[in-house]
Amino acid sequence: MLMAAFFKYEFPTVIYEFTLESFQRFFSNWLYVDTLLRTLRIAGIITIFALLMGYPVAHSLARTRSRYERTVLVTGVLISLFIGLLERIYAWMVLLRDGGIINNLLDFLGFHRLELMYNDVGIIIASTHYLLPYSILILTASIQSISPSLEEAADGLGASRVRTFIDVTLPLSLPGILSCALLTFSMGTSAFVVPMLMGGGKVWMLSNMIYDRVIFTLNLPLGSAMSLILMSFSVVLVFFVNKLLSKRIRV
C-alpha cells in the first residue's frame, strides 16, 4: 500500500512511476478533505459518548458487592459484545428508520418525527453501541486496579462520595480512560460497515471512499494514498494526545 500510493494512475492502468499526484489530488479536492474532517469528528464524538456511557457501568461493575448485580452487568456486556455487527446494525435500522419504532412512538405521542437514519446521528448511535463493550471492559480493569482502601480512607476523612470520586477514583483511573479513548477513536476512524449501512450512501466516511476508489474506479494509488493519510492523521492525533496527557495522568 505504501508503494502503490506513490504510483501514477491512468485509467484503467497503474503506471509504476514515482509521483505525488494522488496526495496532491486529495488535498486539492475539498470533497476528500471534508470527508477526512467528518471522519475525525464522528470518531471523536463516538469516543466521548463511549466514555460517558461506559464509565458508570464500569464503575458499578468494578465496585459492586452484589453477586446478582455483577452477573447482570457482565451478562449484558458479553451479550452485546458477542452479537454480530450486522445484527446490531439492522436492529438499529428497525428502531431508527423513518417508519421505525422510535418515530412511530413519537408520532403516536404527538411529537415531530426525527431524522435518525442516513446522517451522522445514526452512525454515531450504532458505532457507540458497537464500541461500548470494549470501553466498559477497559475501564472496569482500570477501576479494579485502584485499591478500595484509598476510597475508604477518603470517606474516613470526611469526604463525600462525589468528592471521593473526583479527587481519588477519577484521577487514578485516567490511564484507563486514555487507553479507552485511544482504542475507541482508532476503531471509530476506521469504521466501514456501520457508515456504509447507517449512512445509506448519503454520509461518507473516508473508509467508504477508499473502498469506492479501489473497487469501483480501480484507482489503487489514490485509495492507497487516502489510506495512508487516514492512518497518519490517526497516529499523529493519538501520539500528541498521549504525549500531552501522559505526564498529567502518571500515578
ZAFI-60247 format. One record per residue (C-alpha): x negated, y negated, z negated. Coordinates in nm, 3 decimals. Each point is the difference from the previous one (the first is absolute). Example, Ala and Ser with C-alpha at 12.3 -4.5 7.8 and 13.67 -1.06 7.14 Angstrom:
<nodes>
- xx	yy	zz
- -1.230	0.450	-0.780
- -0.137	-0.344	0.066
</nodes>
This chain:
<nodes>
- xx	yy	zz
- 0.000	0.000	0.000
- -0.286	-0.237	-0.081
- -0.155	0.060	0.339
- 0.328	-0.017	0.193
- 0.080	-0.343	-0.149
- -0.290	-0.149	0.197
- 0.083	0.161	0.334
- 0.162	-0.179	0.291
- 0.347	0.091	0.120
- 0.146	-0.032	0.347
- 0.334	0.177	0.027
- 0.005	0.295	-0.011
- -0.373	0.057	-0.043
- -0.237	-0.054	-0.292
- -0.332	-0.135	0.128
- -0.296	0.085	-0.218
- -0.154	-0.347	-0.003
- -0.066	-0.205	-0.312
- 0.241	-0.292	-0.037
- 0.182	-0.200	-0.269
- 0.302	-0.037	0.225
- 0.238	0.192	-0.230
- -0.091	-0.208	-0.307
- 0.030	-0.325	0.198
- 0.339	0.108	0.129
- 0.119	0.083	-0.351
- -0.098	-0.329	-0.165
- 0.109	-0.212	0.297
- 0.352	0.146	-0.001
- 0.223	-0.131	-0.279
- 0.223	0.309	0.023
- -0.285	0.221	-0.119
- -0.117	-0.242	-0.271
- 0.355	-0.050	-0.127
- 0.049	0.379	-0.017
- -0.321	0.032	-0.203
- 0.114	-0.272	-0.242
- 0.344	0.160	-0.032
- -0.164	0.337	-0.074
- -0.215	-0.149	-0.276
- 0.294	-0.198	-0.143
- 0.232	0.302	-0.011
- -0.273	0.215	-0.156
- -0.058	-0.267	-0.266
- 0.372	-0.017	-0.086
- 0.022	0.379	-0.016
- -0.298	0.003	-0.239
- 0.163	-0.255	-0.232
- 0.332	0.188	-0.011
- -0.173	0.335	-0.056
- -0.187	-0.147	-0.299
- 0.302	-0.176	-0.150
- 0.225	0.305	0.035
- -0.261	0.263	-0.080
- -0.153	-0.151	-0.314
- 0.309	0.027	-0.229
- 0.056	0.361	0.105
- -0.369	0.082	-0.044
- -0.005	-0.166	-0.344
- 0.306	0.196	-0.110
- -0.150	0.322	0.133
- -0.333	-0.060	-0.175
- 0.141	-0.108	-0.336
- 0.322	0.197	-0.044
- 0.009	0.255	-0.280
- 0.322	0.156	0.120
- -0.055	0.324	0.186
- 0.336	-0.040	0.172
- -0.080	-0.353	0.121
- -0.341	0.107	0.125
- 0.152	0.294	0.188
- 0.259	-0.222	0.166
- -0.260	-0.261	0.104
- -0.250	0.255	0.130
- 0.272	0.185	0.191
- 0.123	-0.323	0.158
- -0.351	-0.099	0.111
- -0.085	0.344	0.139
- 0.331	0.039	0.183
- -0.057	-0.335	0.170
- -0.360	0.094	0.077
- 0.078	0.335	0.162
- 0.297	-0.108	0.211
- -0.113	-0.041	0.361
- -0.054	-0.349	0.136
- 0.250	0.042	0.284
- 0.270	0.115	-0.241
- -0.059	-0.309	-0.213
- 0.015	-0.232	0.299
- 0.323	0.147	0.137
- 0.153	-0.018	-0.347
- -0.084	-0.372	-0.013
- 0.144	-0.045	0.350
- 0.330	0.149	-0.122
- -0.003	-0.245	-0.292
- -0.124	-0.316	0.170
- 0.139	0.001	0.354
- 0.276	-0.240	0.100
- 0.270	0.263	-0.050
- -0.179	0.164	-0.290
- 0.100	0.056	-0.359
- -0.138	-0.328	-0.138
- 0.157	-0.227	0.261
- 0.331	0.185	-0.017
- -0.001	-0.048	-0.377
- -0.080	-0.371	0.037
- 0.278	-0.032	0.256
- 0.242	0.177	-0.236
- -0.093	-0.238	-0.283
- 0.051	-0.303	0.223
- -0.365	-0.095	0.051
- -0.179	-0.070	0.327
- -0.186	0.285	0.164
- -0.378	-0.009	-0.024
- -0.254	0.071	0.272
- -0.205	0.270	-0.166
- -0.113	0.193	0.308
- -0.227	-0.080	0.293
- -0.180	-0.276	-0.190
- -0.272	-0.046	-0.262
- 0.242	0.076	-0.283
- 0.070	0.356	0.112
- -0.369	0.074	0.053
- -0.089	-0.136	-0.345
- 0.274	0.201	-0.175
- -0.085	0.332	0.167
- -0.377	-0.049	-0.033
- 0.027	-0.093	-0.368
- 0.205	0.313	-0.063
- -0.262	0.208	0.181
- -0.295	-0.146	-0.194
- 0.167	-0.030	-0.341
- -0.085	0.356	-0.122
- -0.369	-0.056	0.074
- 0.015	-0.329	-0.187
- 0.168	0.160	-0.302
- -0.250	0.287	-0.021
- -0.303	-0.231	0.018
- 0.140	-0.243	-0.258
- 0.104	0.283	-0.232
- -0.356	0.137	-0.005
- -0.135	-0.349	-0.072
- 0.242	-0.065	-0.288
- -0.056	0.347	-0.149
- -0.373	-0.077	-0.020
- 0.075	-0.287	-0.242
- -0.008	0.120	-0.359
- 0.337	-0.049	-0.174
- -0.193	-0.092	-0.315
- -0.085	-0.336	0.157
- 0.369	-0.081	0.042
- 0.068	0.125	-0.353
- -0.275	-0.227	-0.133
- 0.153	-0.301	0.174
- 0.337	0.094	-0.144
- -0.153	0.029	-0.346
- -0.146	-0.350	0.033
- 0.347	-0.140	0.061
- 0.009	-0.023	0.379
- 0.336	0.047	0.167
- 0.048	0.269	0.266
- -0.015	-0.265	0.273
- -0.318	-0.152	-0.145
- -0.156	0.344	-0.033
- 0.080	0.079	0.362
- -0.136	-0.332	0.130
- -0.316	-0.007	-0.212
- -0.087	0.370	-0.024
- 0.175	0.237	0.240
- 0.009	-0.215	0.314
- -0.368	-0.113	-0.007
- -0.123	0.353	-0.066
- 0.211	0.140	0.285
- -0.127	-0.252	0.256
- -0.251	0.245	0.155
- 0.292	0.234	0.077
- 0.205	-0.290	0.135
- -0.286	-0.094	0.232
- -0.041	0.361	0.120
- 0.374	0.025	0.060
- 0.007	-0.329	0.190
- -0.288	0.099	0.226
- 0.155	0.338	0.081
- 0.350	-0.131	0.073
- -0.134	-0.291	0.205
- -0.221	0.227	0.210
- 0.285	0.245	0.062
- 0.239	-0.287	0.070
- -0.217	-0.151	0.270
- -0.035	0.334	0.180
- 0.370	0.092	-0.017
- 0.134	0.132	0.331
- 0.314	0.211	-0.033
- 0.182	-0.234	-0.241
- -0.028	-0.316	0.213
- 0.070	0.197	0.317
- 0.335	0.130	-0.130
- 0.103	-0.276	-0.242
- -0.117	-0.271	0.238
- 0.192	0.152	0.289
- -0.234	-0.153	0.257
- 0.086	-0.353	-0.116
- -0.266	-0.029	-0.269
- -0.349	0.111	0.092
- -0.292	0.072	-0.226
- -0.347	0.033	0.141
- -0.002	0.380	-0.021
- 0.305	0.013	0.227
- -0.162	-0.238	0.245
- -0.316	0.212	0.005
- 0.209	0.307	0.080
- 0.178	-0.185	0.280
- -0.322	-0.123	0.159
- -0.169	0.340	-0.010
- 0.292	0.229	0.093
- 0.209	-0.207	0.239
- -0.243	-0.245	0.163
- -0.300	0.238	-0.031
- -0.215	-0.293	-0.114
- -0.231	0.194	-0.229
- -0.257	-0.284	-0.041
- 0.265	-0.249	-0.118
- 0.158	0.256	-0.232
- -0.341	0.085	-0.146
- -0.083	-0.368	-0.046
- 0.330	-0.061	-0.179
- -0.066	0.300	-0.225
- -0.343	-0.134	-0.092
- 0.141	-0.347	-0.066
- 0.270	0.135	-0.229
- -0.245	0.221	-0.184
- -0.251	-0.285	-0.033
- 0.256	-0.245	-0.141
- 0.122	0.263	-0.249
- -0.352	0.088	-0.112
- -0.104	-0.365	-0.034
- 0.310	-0.090	-0.202
- -0.044	0.303	-0.226
- -0.370	-0.079	-0.047
- 0.055	-0.363	-0.095
- 0.291	0.074	-0.232
- -0.206	0.270	-0.171
- -0.300	-0.233	-0.021
- 0.198	-0.289	-0.145
- 0.192	0.202	-0.255
- -0.248	0.270	-0.101
- -0.187	-0.229	-0.240
- 0.323	-0.132	-0.152
- 0.150	0.341	-0.070
- -0.312	0.180	-0.118
- 0.077	0.155	-0.339
</nodes>
